[in-house]
Amino acid sequence: MPNRTVFFVSDGTGITAETFGNSILNQFAIKPRHVRRPFIDSADKAHQVVREINHTADTEGKRPIVFITLVDEEAHAIVKGLSKGMVLDMFNTFIEPLEAEFGMTSNHRVGRFSDVSKSQEYTDRIEAINFSLAHDDGQSAKNLESADVILVGVSRSGKTPTSLYLAMQHGIKAANYPLIPEDFERGQLPSLLGAHKKKCFGLTIDPTRLNQIRNERRPGSRYAALENCRYEVNEAEAMMRREGIAWLSSTHKSIEEIATTILRDLRPDRLMY
């Protein structure tokens, strides 16, 4: 869909609006231009974003789609009442019916955390991020007993981004460890993982896709050669089968899908909070 713009407007970070909005937009075969406008928490800022939305509407000849999560009543009224966009109000769509259902008024809080210094959930996420960074790519074997999850797989199979997503989004302490040719020659998991096998989850990947990814990093190397990629993937999958480690292919799955599968299998308690 050419010449169509989608705005995500929030008096917080805009992440909620963009995440929810993208989930809806993904149902359509379109590729609109995305514009996120966070921290719209005053009348002046609201008028400024309205001018931008209206200028876009006039320039493109089509009204922009505007997803909003605005708690501030004045900013909300300005954006919803004065913009030429198709405004989709994600908060009021759900909050007003829930207020009626619960028989109470919502706290109209901006953002996910009202005071991060007092939020144990936020503190846990920061701790998990630090843990995942310290235990990325087998850098450290310290405190593996504290890990919630240990991701294993060949190099460039998606372990690092998945670890960080688990930490940032779910507060999961995720270590990751690469399986290398020396491990395949020994025919067993690295010894330091033996005591933590129940925490291990494997990632694999299509060898052709792995070849493409590795060639971007080390073009023309043996590391990136298709034959070597096939060997490493086949050996890694065989090892995970022998060791009884659950695994999935990251080739056609998003990080969100991979992380949810890992939580379902290893930490189902984190899917309920």
C-alpha positions in Angstrom: 0.0 0.0 0.0 1.9 3.1 -1.2 1.6 6.5 0.3 0.1 5.4 3.6 1.5 6.3 7.0 0.7 4.8 10.4 1.3 6.9 13.5 1.8 5.4 17.0 1.2 8.2 19.5 1.6 7.8 23.2 2.3 9.8 26.4 4.6 7.0 27.3 7.3 5.3 25.3 4.9 4.3 22.5 6.0 0.6 22.7 2.6 -0.6 23.7 0.9 1.3 20.9 3.4 0.1 18.3 3.4 -3.5 19.4 -0.4 -3.8 19.5 -0.8 -1.8 16.3 1.7 -3.9 14.4 -0.1 -7.1 15.5 -3.2 -5.7 13.8 -1.4 -4.4 10.8 0.3 -7.7 10.2 -3.1 -9.1 9.3 -3.0 -7.1 6.1 -0.6 -7.4 3.1 0.6 -3.9 3.4 3.9 -2.1 4.2 3.0 1.4 5.4 5.4 4.0 6.7 5.7 3.8 10.5 6.0 6.9 12.7 6.3 6.6 16.5 5.7 9.8 18.5 6.3 9.1 22.2 5.9 11.3 25.3 3.0 13.3 23.9 2.1 14.5 27.4 1.0 18.1 27.0 -1.3 20.2 24.9 1.6 21.8 23.0 3.0 18.4 22.0 -0.4 17.1 21.1 -1.0 20.1 18.7 2.4 19.5 17.2 1.7 15.9 16.4 -1.7 16.8 15.1 0.0 19.2 12.7 2.3 16.4 11.5 -0.6 14.0 11.1 -2.7 16.5 9.1 0.3 17.5 7.0 0.8 13.9 6.1 -2.9 13.5 5.3 -2.8 16.5 2.9 0.5 15.4 1.3 -0.4 11.8 0.7 -4.1 12.4 0.0 -5.1 9.6 2.3 -5.8 9.8 6.0 -3.1 8.3 8.2 -3.9 5.5 10.6 -3.2 6.7 14.1 -2.9 4.3 17.0 -3.0 6.1 20.3 -2.4 5.2 24.0 -2.9 8.6 25.6 -3.8 8.8 29.3 -3.6 12.6 29.5 -7.2 13.8 28.8 -6.2 17.1 27.2 -3.7 15.5 24.8 -6.2 12.7 24.1 -8.9 15.2 23.2 -6.7 17.2 20.9 -5.3 14.3 18.9 -8.7 12.5 18.7 -10.7 15.6 17.9 -8.4 17.6 15.6 -6.4 15.2 13.6 -7.4 14.1 10.1 -6.2 10.6 10.7 -8.2 7.4 11.4 -7.7 7.4 15.2 -7.8 4.0 16.9 -7.9 4.5 20.7 -6.5 1.4 22.2 -6.8 2.5 25.9 -10.4 3.6 25.9 -11.5 0.7 23.7 -10.6 -1.6 26.5 -10.4 0.5 29.7 -14.0 1.9 29.7 -15.7 -1.6 29.3 -13.3 -3.0 32.0 -14.1 -0.1 34.4 -17.8 -1.0 34.0 -17.1 -4.7 34.5 -14.9 -4.2 37.6 -17.0 -1.4 39.0 -14.0 0.8 39.5 -12.0 3.6 37.8 -8.6 2.8 36.4 -5.6 4.6 37.7 -4.9 6.2 34.3 -1.2 5.6 34.8 1.2 6.6 32.0 3.5 3.7 30.9 4.1 0.3 32.3 5.8 1.3 35.5 4.7 4.3 37.6 8.0 4.4 39.5 10.7 2.1 38.3 12.8 2.6 41.5 9.9 0.9 43.5 9.2 -1.8 41.0 10.5 -5.3 41.8 9.5 -6.4 38.3 11.7 -3.7 36.8 14.6 -4.6 39.1 14.3 -8.3 38.2 14.4 -7.4 34.5 17.6 -5.3 34.8 19.2 -8.1 36.8 18.2 -10.6 34.1 19.6 -8.4 31.3 22.9 -8.1 33.1 23.0 -11.9 33.7 22.3 -12.6 30.0 24.9 -10.2 28.8 27.5 -11.7 31.1 26.6 -15.2 30.0 26.4 -14.5 26.2 28.1 -16.9 23.8 29.6 -19.0 26.6 31.6 -16.1 28.0 31.1 -17.2 31.6 30.3 -20.4 33.4 29.8 -18.7 36.7 26.4 -18.9 38.5 24.8 -21.1 35.8 22.8 -22.6 38.6 21.0 -19.2 38.7 20.0 -19.4 35.1 16.4 -19.9 34.2 17.2 -21.1 30.7 20.4 -22.1 28.9 20.2 -21.8 25.1 22.4 -24.1 23.1 23.0 -24.3 19.3 25.5 -23.6 16.6 26.9 -20.1 16.1 24.5 -17.6 14.6 21.3 -19.7 15.2 19.6 -16.9 17.1 20.7 -17.6 20.7 21.8 -14.1 21.6 18.8 -12.1 20.5 16.5 -14.7 22.0 18.4 -14.5 25.3 18.1 -10.8 25.5 14.5 -10.8 24.5 13.7 -13.3 27.3 15.6 -11.0 29.8 14.1 -7.7 28.7 10.5 -8.8 28.1 10.1 -11.6 30.7 12.9 -11.1 33.3 14.3 -14.5 32.5 18.0 -15.1 33.3 19.0 -16.7 30.0 22.5 -17.9 29.3 23.5 -19.2 25.9 26.3 -21.5 24.9 27.5 -22.2 21.3 28.0 -25.8 20.2 31.3 -26.0 18.3 33.0 -28.7 16.2 35.1 -29.8 19.2 31.9 -30.7 21.0 30.8 -32.8 18.0 34.1 -34.6 17.9 33.7 -35.5 21.6 30.1 -36.6 20.9 28.7 -35.0 24.0 27.6 -31.7 25.5 30.3 -29.5 27.1 30.9 -30.8 30.6 29.8 -27.5 32.3 26.3 -28.0 30.9 25.9 -31.5 32.2 24.6 -30.5 35.6 22.1 -28.1 34.0 20.7 -30.2 31.2 17.1 -29.7 32.4 17.5 -26.0 31.8 18.8 -26.4 28.3 16.8 -25.6 25.2 18.2 -25.9 21.7 18.0 -23.7 18.7 18.7 -25.0 15.2 18.5 -23.4 11.8 18.3 -24.3 8.1 21.9 -24.8 6.8 21.3 -22.6 3.8 20.0 -19.8 5.9 23.0 -20.2 8.3 25.3 -20.1 5.3 23.8 -16.7 4.3 24.1 -15.3 7.8 27.7 -16.4 8.3 28.8 -15.2 4.9 27.7 -11.7 5.9 30.1 -12.0 8.9 33.0 -13.9 7.4 32.6 -14.2 3.7 34.4 -17.0 2.0 35.5 -18.7 5.2 35.3 -22.3 6.2 33.1 -21.2 9.0 30.6 -19.9 6.5 30.9 -22.7 3.9 27.6 -24.4 3.2 29.2 -27.9 3.7 30.4 -26.9 7.1 27.0 -25.3 8.0 25.3 -28.6 7.1 27.8 -30.6 9.2 27.4 -28.4 12.3 23.6 -28.3 12.1 23.3 -32.0 11.6 25.7 -32.8 14.4 24.0 -30.3 16.8 20.5 -31.7 16.1 21.9 -35.3 16.6 23.5 -34.3 19.9 20.3 -32.6 21.2 18.3 -35.7 20.3 20.7 -37.9 22.2 20.8 -35.7 25.2 17.0 -35.3 25.3 17.1 -31.6 24.9 14.0 -29.9 23.4 14.8 -27.7 20.4 13.2 -25.8 17.5 14.3 -24.2 14.3 14.7 -20.4 14.3 14.6 -20.3 10.5 11.1 -19.1 10.0 10.1 -18.1 13.6 10.2 -14.7 15.2 12.0 -14.1 18.4 8.6 -13.7 20.1 7.5 -17.1 18.9 10.8 -18.8 20.0 10.7 -17.1 23.4 7.1 -18.2 24.0 7.8 -21.8 23.1 10.8 -21.8 25.5 8.7 -20.4 28.3 5.9 -22.9 27.6 8.4 -25.8 27.8 10.8 -24.7 30.6 9.2 -21.9 32.6 5.4 -22.1 32.2 5.0 -20.1 35.4 6.4 -17.1 33.6 3.4 -17.2 31.3 1.2 -16.4 34.3 1.8 -13.3 36.3 
